[in-house]
């Protein structure tokens, strides 16, 4: 198929979708991500302040209008489209959003430190599915107790501990350097944003910040030069073109 034919086909599909109801999750305000005919699409939503799983209707202007919140069975149907994995919860960085070794997991119900959960990965975001119950449930409590007692990752010896568990534990026992806080805060201030919190994940920072309008953002940033690894919304593969300072204005322009 030629490029011209592909463009024409996609344009016709967009016309065919008008008026259809679509189930989609919204993380970044004003953005819905859906999977149609094997391809992933992102739509602007109205109203722009809705977050969570919703049902939307596509209108002629290309916006996805909010119709209602998705029911639990509808949510589960969407999550079945994506591969599953297991992760341990590390820290709640916003209501319902937890940091894990694999990134942020959204819509977590009653999470707890080091709890093992099953998540679905849609290619950009992790979504909470359910707790994993067929494991030694006391292990999470023992890991949390060891963290409180100042046990290092090398001193951690617990029955049933896996390499994944040890790596999750290590992320929380690594010291956070004060200079890193100031570097991130200064970079965001220059762009007009502000730092809420951050954590160190190997060679990257997982940063929770606010833009000049007070909207919460979650981005993955390279530690050595503060270039963007993942902006938190779709930038058509251009994430690495920006650093943390320039990202503030870029995301605001994308959503204007």
C-alpha positions in Angstrom: 0.0 0.0 0.0 1.4 3.4 -1.0 1.7 6.2 1.5 -1.0 8.2 -0.3 -3.4 5.2 -0.1 -2.7 4.7 3.5 -3.4 8.4 4.3 -6.7 8.2 2.4 -7.7 5.0 4.2 -7.0 6.5 7.6 -8.9 9.7 6.6 -11.9 7.6 5.6 -11.7 5.6 8.9 -11.8 8.8 10.8 -15.0 9.8 9.0 -16.5 6.4 9.7 -15.7 6.7 13.4 -17.7 9.9 13.8 -20.6 9.3 16.2 -19.2 6.0 17.5 -18.9 5.5 21.2 -15.4 4.5 22.3 -14.1 3.2 25.6 -10.8 4.8 26.6 -8.7 5.7 29.7 -7.6 9.3 30.2 -4.4 10.0 32.2 -3.1 13.3 30.9 -6.1 15.7 31.1 -7.6 16.1 27.7 -6.1 13.0 26.1 -7.9 9.6 25.5 -5.9 6.6 24.1 -7.8 3.8 22.2 -7.0 0.7 20.2 -9.0 0.4 16.9 -8.4 -2.3 14.2 -5.1 -3.2 15.7 -3.8 0.4 15.8 -3.5 2.8 18.7 -5.0 6.3 18.4 -5.0 9.3 20.7 -7.9 11.8 20.8 -8.5 15.1 22.5 -11.3 14.9 25.0 -14.0 17.3 26.1 -14.3 18.3 28.9 -10.5 18.4 29.2 -10.4 17.9 33.0 -11.8 14.3 33.0 -9.4 11.6 34.1 -10.1 7.8 34.4 -12.0 5.3 32.3 -14.8 6.8 30.2 -17.0 6.3 27.2 -16.7 9.0 24.6 -18.4 9.9 21.3 -16.4 11.2 18.4 -17.7 14.4 16.9 -17.1 16.0 13.5 -14.3 18.3 14.8 -12.2 15.3 15.9 -12.9 15.7 19.6 -14.0 12.8 21.8 -17.0 14.1 23.9 -17.4 12.5 27.4 -20.6 10.5 27.6 -20.3 8.6 30.9 -17.9 6.8 33.2 -17.0 3.2 32.1 -18.5 0.3 34.1 -16.2 -2.3 35.8 -17.0 -4.9 33.1 -16.2 -2.3 30.3 -13.0 -1.4 32.0 -12.0 -5.1 32.3 -12.8 -5.6 28.6 -10.5 -2.8 27.6 -7.6 -4.1 29.8 -7.9 -7.6 28.2 -6.6 -6.0 25.0 -3.1 -5.5 26.5 -0.4 -7.8 27.9 -0.3 -8.3 31.7 2.7 -8.3 34.1 3.3 -8.3 37.8 4.9 -5.4 39.7 5.4 -4.3 43.3 3.9 -1.0 44.4 6.5 1.4 45.8 5.1 4.8 46.5 1.8 6.6 45.9 2.7 9.8 44.0 -0.9 10.9 43.4 -4.3 9.6 44.4 -4.6 6.2 42.8 -1.2 6.4 41.0 1.7 4.4 42.4 5.3 4.3 41.4 6.6 0.8 40.5 9.9 -0.5 39.0 8.2 -0.5 35.6 6.8 3.1 35.9 3.5 4.6 37.2 0.5 2.4 37.7 -2.8 4.2 37.5 -6.2 3.6 39.2 -4.8 1.5 42.0 -7.5 0.4 44.5 -6.3 0.4 48.2 -2.6 -0.1 47.4 0.1 -0.7 50.0 3.8 -0.7 50.1 5.5 -3.6 48.2 2.1 -5.1 47.4 2.3 -7.4 44.4 -0.3 -6.5 41.8 -1.1 -7.5 38.2 -1.2 -4.6 35.7 -1.9 -4.2 32.0 0.5 -2.2 29.7 -1.1 -0.4 26.8 2.2 0.6 25.2 2.6 3.8 27.3 0.7 3.5 30.6 0.3 0.8 33.3 -3.2 0.1 34.5 -4.1 -1.7 37.8 -6.0 -4.9 37.3 -6.0 -6.8 40.6 -3.8 -7.9 43.5 -1.8 -11.1 43.1 -3.0 -13.4 45.8 -1.3 -16.7 45.0 2.0 -15.7 46.6 3.3 -15.4 50.2 1.3 -12.4 51.3 3.4 -11.7 54.3 6.5 -11.0 52.1 5.3 -7.4 51.4 5.0 -6.7 55.1 8.4 -8.2 55.8 10.0 -6.1 53.1 8.3 -3.0 54.5 9.5 -3.8 58.0 13.1 -4.3 56.6 12.9 -0.9 54.9 11.8 0.8 58.2 14.7 -1.0 60.0 17.3 0.4 57.6 18.2 -3.0 56.1 20.3 -2.6 52.9 19.4 -4.4 49.7 22.4 -6.7 50.2 21.4 -7.6 53.7 17.8 -8.5 52.7 17.3 -12.2 53.1 13.7 -13.3 53.1 12.0 -16.5 52.2 10.5 -16.4 48.7 12.3 -13.2 47.7 12.8 -12.9 43.9 15.3 -10.8 41.9 12.4 -8.6 40.9 11.5 -8.1 44.6 15.1 -7.3 45.5 15.3 -4.7 42.7 12.0 -3.1 43.9 13.4 -2.9 47.4 16.7 -1.4 46.2 14.8 1.5 44.5 13.5 2.7 47.9 16.7 2.2 49.9 18.9 4.2 47.5 19.6 7.6 49.0 18.0 10.6 47.2 20.6 13.3 46.8 19.6 16.8 47.8 21.3 18.3 44.8 19.0 16.2 42.6 16.0 17.9 44.1 17.4 21.3 43.5 18.4 20.4 39.9 14.9 19.2 39.0 13.2 22.1 40.9 15.4 24.7 39.1 14.8 23.2 35.7 11.1 23.2 36.1 11.0 26.8 37.5 12.9 28.0 34.4 10.1 26.6 32.3 7.3 27.9 34.5 6.5 24.6 36.3 7.0 23.4 39.9 8.3 20.1 41.4 6.0 18.0 43.5 8.1 14.9 44.1 10.5 12.6 42.4 12.3 9.2 42.8 15.5 7.8 41.4 15.1 4.8 39.1 18.6 3.7 37.9 19.7 6.2 35.3 16.5 8.1 35.3 14.2 10.3 37.5 10.5 9.6 37.8 9.2 13.2 38.3 5.8 14.4 39.5 5.5 18.0 38.6 2.9 20.8 37.9 2.7 23.0 34.9 1.9 26.8 35.1 -1.8 26.0 35.2 -1.5 23.7 38.1 -2.1 20.4 36.1 -0.2 17.4 37.5 2.3 15.7 35.2 4.4 12.5 35.5 7.5 12.3 33.3 10.6 10.1 33.1 13.8 12.2 32.8 17.4 11.1 32.2 19.6 11.8 35.2 22.8 13.0 33.6 21.4 15.7 31.4 17.7 16.0 32.3 16.5 15.1 28.7 13.1 13.6 28.4 12.7 9.8 28.2 8.9 9.8 28.5 6.9 13.0 28.7 3.7 11.4 30.0 1.6 12.1 26.9 2.0 11.3 23.2 4.6 13.5 21.5 4.8 11.4 18.3 8.2 9.9 19.3 9.7 13.4 19.9 10.1 13.0 23.7 13.9 12.9 23.5 14.0 16.2 21.5 13.3 18.1 24.8 14.7 18.6 28.2 12.8 19.1 31.4 12.7 22.9 31.2 11.4 23.0 27.6 8.9 20.2 28.3 6.8 22.5 30.4 5.9 24.8 27.5 5.7 21.9 25.0 3.0 20.1 26.9 1.0 23.3 27.5 1.2 24.1 23.7 0.1 20.5 22.8 -3.0 20.9 24.9 -4.0 24.4 23.9 
